Structure formats: C-alpha cells, structure tokens
Amino acid sequence: MPITRRQLTAGLVAAPAILGSGRGFAAGRPVTVASLLGEDKPETKIWRRVNEILARTAPGRFDLRIVPNAALGGEKEVAEGLRLGSIHAALSTVSALSGWVPEGQILDLPFLFRDRDHLARVLSGPLGAELKARYEAQGFVVPGFINYGARHLLAKEPLTAPASVRGKRIRVIQSPLHTELWSGLGAYPTPIPIPETYNALKTGVVDCMDLTKSAYVGFRLHEVVPWLIETGHIWASGVVMFGAGFWKGLAHQDREALAAAVSEGAAYFDELMQADETASMAKAAAEGGKVAAAEDRPGWQAGARKVWTNFAPQLGGIEKIEAIAKST
C-alpha cells in the first residue's frame, strides 16, 4: 500500500531518533535523507560517507538525518517528497523519475551499454549535463550519477529463454519503458512499488521481476523467487538528488561543499556496490538461491531492439541512440 501523508509525517518526526544512535546532533542545517535499504547496504552507507566528508569540509554546517529501510516510502513517494520539500535528499533510479523526466529513459534502454565503464564515460559527457538540466527543471538537483549494477530477471523457476516469460505476470518499475520491454516479450507487466514486491511475489500477485543482484538480497527476494537469471539487460543508472527548493536555499559555499561530498560519495558507492553484489550472491546461495545463465541472448536483444525503435522519437532519435551504443 502506498505511504500515506500521515505515515510520511510520522517518519519525518522519527527521523532524528533513527539517525541518532545515542549521539547528539550538530547545530547545522537539518537535512532529511531517505534511503530505501538498511545500514549495511550501499544505499545508506553512501550517506554516512557524505556525512563524514562534510564533518571535515563543512564542519557544523549540515545535520544529515538519514532515514533507512524505506521508512519514508518507495522511490516515487520519496521523489514526491523532494518536490514538496518534506524530504531533502535521496538516491533514485532514473526509471523512477521517468514520469517527470522521460528523456532519462535513454539510460534504461536494454542492451545499450556494454559495461559499467561505458555507461560512466557516456554520463561524464554531454548527455550527463543535458539530463542534469532536465532533472533540475522538474525539481531535482543532481550533483552526481551512480550505478546500481546490471538488472537481471528474478523468478520462481529458471526462465532462461525469451519465450519462457510469455504469459508471466512480471513486476515492473513504474516506467513506460520497462512496461514496453516486458509486454513486448509477451509478459504481463504490473507496476508495484519496491517495498511491496516481497509480498506480491510471495502471494502470487506476480510471478517474477527484474532487479540488481544487490537489491535482490537487500529486499530478501531470494526467499520468494530463488532463481536469478543473468540477463544483464539494463544497467540500472541512478542519481544522487536534492530537492530544488532546498538546494536553492543554500549558500553558494554550502552547495559547493555538498556537491564535492556527493562526488566522493558516488565513487565510494560504486566500490561498495560491486563488493555488495559478490557478498549478496554468496548469501543468496547459502540460503537456497540459484543462478542460471540466460539462453538465446540474440533473442533477448531482438526483443529489446523494439524498445529502442519505439522510444527513439522521445529520446532524441535512433541516430542518437546508435551513437551512444557505438561510442568508446
């Protein structure tokens, strides 16, 4: 069930207690930070690192109040909170922001990027600058991009070939592109917020979903969908974002300090994420999780290619997409 305004208010009231852990707060500007996962995950550790950096570079100027475990809602609710000003900072996948910035879906095009380095190089160029401007126009200031890792298919059985997903009910991110991808492969997409996926899979509301290896275990989904099929169809790009109202209310030197801390924190996040993927899959294997290789990769790619064609008009044209795919 989506988070209610009352739950959001209660979460914000509880935020200082969640962060405190027995320590007093600095007198700096309060910054409510939403994290979807727990203290042991990169999604929260990045903010702890940012806090440590700011303690050195901007002592006493910020008081980060980090609220983990999706206590302030899923990605969509958190994004709405940033726009309203009730939440000040968070991470998000670009997919979850597609309702506001559909052009960001270019990063979600399946099989567009060869590896994480290819994605990083593209985002360090003109495309990254273009998208940052588009996010800010919609109320999200993005000092940096992050990489959650490749998305893979998760299921109760080894759905290794494209034809095997036909007729399956699949949970998707609330994104038109993700819906198009899976409906094109013959599945029945069902948008469900990430905090609700465990119960949806357990009760049979949906049969499968796709997600990164880290989040697969972070949300304990290996308990209800034990198979991870290594499709690697999308590199899950994300952003470190601040509400535009909050950001514009900061002094210039505070913006610079935050941006520099985020840049360092994003590099740390990428290191953590790669290590966490390894640890997560070891945990999944120890608890009954299984891994299967995707079969008929040309078939998966052919299905994905239809998404390129269909979304090209709103993403700058097929020539732009092809140029990214071929870039070095």
Summary of the structure (lengths in Angstrom):
residues: 328
radius of gyration: 19.4
end to end distance: 43.7
largest distance: 58.1
contacts: 1121
relative contact order: 0.16
helix: 52%
strand: 20%
